[in-house]
Amino acid sequence: MLNVLVIEDEKKVARFIQRGLQAEGMHTEIAEDGDEGLRLALERNYDVITVDVMMPGIDGISLIDKLQEKKDRPAVLILSARDKLQDKLSGFAAGADDYLIKPFAFEELVARINALARRTNATIERTTKLEYDELRMDLVAKSVMRNDRQIELTSKEYKLLEYFLRNPERIISRAKIAEAVWSEQFDRDTNVVDVFIMYLRKKIDTGFSYPLLHTVRGMGYVLRSRETLTDE
């Protein structure tokens, strides 16, 4: 599953892109201004980032320039209505990997993102293997190990664990989990998130010397190792 960050201040455009990319099987997060986008891009690992040029907060070109400092920098695709050659050259000079002019065909956006994700071996490696503490997930083999023990998961449990592995040590609310794992089909009046957390916790924590999946009362859940545990 590709991990994509969409930095876009037009909410309708951002939601349209998010829904479409999630339908293509890509985990997609949104930042609605440049400052939030830069923070997320520096704190988390993404395979591809799409960014507009003119936004509240830091502008897209400055954001891309600051991303050059990040180790294993993700591929960056500019989505902009600016269609002049000089605009494109400025984007590429800042470090963008591709430039797509608005309005665009959604199929082309998907093709560009997939092409960028395949472009470097580092990106491919990051999207096929996830590790945290004793947990290892192979996204190609669809396998999960803790230490030397194979863990069998259902498809939904697997997707849930993948989301936690992409966001370790981050407290994630039930609403965020529901949006990422169940998308728009999720009924927020049910306790399905809590039920599946219970299922997953039994499989990845039971029988091991310490738990990795924790409840943070009133806030959500977090994947956290024993080294980072604090009293709750």
N, C-alpha and C positions, 0 to 999 in steps of 0.2 A: 504493500500500500504506500503510495507516495504521500508525503507530508507537505502541504502547500499553505503558505501564508499569503492572503490577499490584503494588500494595503490600499484602501479605497475609501474616500470620504463620502461618495454618493451611496447612501444606504441601499437603495433599490438595486443599483448595479452590483454592489458587493454581495447582496443576498442572492441575486440571480447567478452570479459566478459560483458562489458557494454551493448552492443547490445543484447546479449542473456538474461541478467537479465531484461532489459527493456521489452523485448518480453514476459517475464514471469510476467509482471506487477509490477516490482520493480523499484522505482526511484533510479537511480545509478549515482554517481559522481566519478570522477577519480582524483587521485593525482599522479604525475609522479616522485616524490622523497619523501624521508622520512620526510624532513622538512615541505613540504607542507602538507603531510598527517597528521602529528602530529598537525599542526595548525588547519586544518579543523576538525579533530577529537575532539579537545578541544573546538573549537568555536561552533560547531553545534551538533545536536542530530542525531545519526544514530542508527539503530537497529542492524546492523551487519557491521563489518569492515573486509575486506580481506587485508592481508598484506604479501608482500614478505619479505624474510630475508635480502638479500643483495641488497641494493639500494644506490643511491647517497644521500648524507646528512645523517641523522640519520638512523642507521640500524633498521631492523624490531624488533629485540629482545629489543633493548633499547626503541624503540617507545612504544611497548606493556607495558614495565615496567613503563614508564611515564604516561600511560593511567590509571594506578591504582589510580592516584590522582583525577581522574574525578568522580564527583558524577553521579550516574546512568550510569556507564560505559557500553558501548555497548559490545555485544559479539564479539570476535575476532577470525577469522579463518586465520591461516597461510597457504599460498599457496607457496610451495617451491620445488625446484628440489632436495634439500638435503633430502636424504632418510635414513640416519643413525639413529639408535635408540637414540644416544646422541643428535642429532639435534632436534628430537621431544621432548625429555625430557627437553632440554634447553628452547624450546618454551613454553611448559606447565609450567615450573618453573617461567617463566617471567609473566605468566598470560593469555596465549592463551587458548581459549575454545576448539579449534579443530585444526587439522593439516591435510592438504591434499597435497599429493605429485604430482608434475608436471611430465609428462603430466597427465591430469585427464579427465574423462568423464564429459562433461558439465552437464549431468543429475545428476551426483553425487554432483557436486558443488551446484546446485539448492536445492537438497535434504538436504545437510549439512546446507546451509543458512537458509532454512525453519525450520529445527530442532533447530538451535541455537536461532532463533527468538521466538520459542515457549517455550524455556527452562525456562525463568524467567517471573514472573508476571509483573515485572516492564517494561520489554520490550513489553509485550502484551498490557499493559495499554497505553504505549506511542504511540503504533501504531494504537490504536482504538479511541483515543480522542486527538484533537488538540485545543488549546486555545490561543488567543491573544487579549488583551484588552477586548472589548465587544463581540468578535466573538468566537463562539464555533462550532466545527465540530465533529460529531460523525461518524467515518469511518465505523462502523458496520451498523448503521441505515441509513447511507448516508444522514444525515440531517445537516443543518446549521442554527444557530441562531445568531442574534445580539440582545443583551439584551433579551427581551421576544418575539421578533418577529421572526417567522419562515421565512427563505429565500429560495425560490425555485430556483434551478440552473439547467441548462442543464448539461450533462455529461462533456462537455469540460470546462464549467465555473467552475464546481466542481473541476476538476483536476487542473485547473489554480489556484483556491483559495487554494487548498491543498498545492501546491508548495510554494505559498507565506507564508502560515502558518508554513511551515517547515523551512522557511528562513526569519523570521520577522526582520525588521530593517536593512535588507541587500539590497543594491541597486542591482537590477538584470537587466542585459541587455536584449534587445529583442532577441538576439541570444541565450542566456542561457535559456530564457523562451521557445523559439521555440524548442530547443533541448530536454528540459524536458517534455513539454506538447504535442508537435506534432511529436517529434522524427525525423526519417529520411524522413518521408512523407511530411515534411514541405517545402513549396516553399518560400524561403527567399526574393523573389522579390515582394511578396504580403504584404499588411498591415493587415493581419489577426490577428497578435498579438495586434495591437492597437485597432482593432475593438472589440475583445473579452475583452480587458481591459476596454473599454468603457461600454460594456454590464455588466461586473462584477461590475464595479464601481457604476452604476445606482442601482444595486440590493443591494449592501452591504453598500452604503453611503447615497443614497437619502433618505431624511426624518429623518436623524439622526443629532445630534447636532454638530458633527465634522466628517470629512472624515478620512478614514484609508488607502486608496489606493492612492498613490501620484505619480506624474510624476516628475522625476529628469531630467531636460532638458539636452539632449546630452548624457545621461548615461543609462536611462531605467526607471524602476519603483521600488517602495518600499512600503511595508506594514509597516506603522509607526503610532504610537498613538500620541495623542495631547501632552502628556508629553515629548515626544522626538522630537517634531517639532522644526526646526530651520528655519530661513529665507533662502529661496532659491533664 
